Amino acid sequence: MYSFNERSTIVKHLREIVKIEYDNIQPKEKEKLFSVRSRPRRAGKPVISGN
């Protein structure tokens, strides 16, 4: 997972570009790229924290 550095001066423009690109993706392609994981995790698998 990525996050933006809110103190950066370019974040506003970068968010606008990402939004424009996302809005131009076809619905079928969005489903394929941004699908929700449906299989459960393996029992006992460790969780890696991003913090």
C-alpha positions as CSV (number, residue, x, y, z in Angstrom):
1,M,0.0,0.0,0.0
2,Y,1.3,3.4,-0.9
3,S,0.5,6.8,0.6
4,F,1.2,10.4,-0.4
5,N,3.4,12.7,1.6
6,E,0.9,15.4,2.3
7,R,3.6,18.0,2.8
8,S,4.8,17.7,-0.8
9,T,3.8,20.5,-3.1
10,I,3.1,18.1,-6.0
11,V,0.6,15.9,-4.2
12,K,-2.5,17.8,-5.3
13,H,-1.5,17.6,-9.0
14,L,-0.5,13.9,-8.7
15,R,-3.9,13.1,-7.1
16,E,-5.6,14.9,-10.0
17,I,-3.6,12.9,-12.6
18,V,-4.4,9.6,-10.8
19,K,-8.1,10.4,-10.6
20,I,-8.2,11.3,-14.4
21,E,-6.5,8.0,-15.3
22,Y,-8.7,6.0,-12.9
23,D,-11.8,7.6,-14.4
24,N,-10.7,6.6,-17.9
25,I,-10.3,2.9,-17.1
26,Q,-13.1,0.7,-18.6
27,P,-15.4,-0.9,-16.0
28,K,-14.4,-4.4,-16.9
29,E,-10.7,-3.5,-16.6
30,K,-11.4,-1.9,-13.2
31,E,-13.0,-5.1,-12.0
32,K,-9.9,-7.1,-13.0
33,L,-7.4,-4.6,-11.6
34,F,-9.1,-3.7,-8.3
35,S,-10.9,-6.9,-7.4
36,V,-11.6,-7.8,-3.7
37,R,-9.7,-10.8,-2.5
38,S,-12.2,-13.7,-2.0
39,R,-10.0,-16.5,-0.7
40,P,-9.3,-16.6,3.0
41,R,-5.8,-16.4,4.4
42,R,-4.0,-19.5,5.4
43,A,-4.6,-20.5,9.0
44,G,-1.8,-19.4,11.2
45,K,-0.2,-17.2,8.5
46,P,1.6,-14.2,10.2
47,V,0.2,-10.7,9.5
48,I,2.8,-8.2,8.5
49,S,2.1,-4.7,9.8
50,G,2.8,-1.7,7.7
51,N,3.5,0.5,10.7
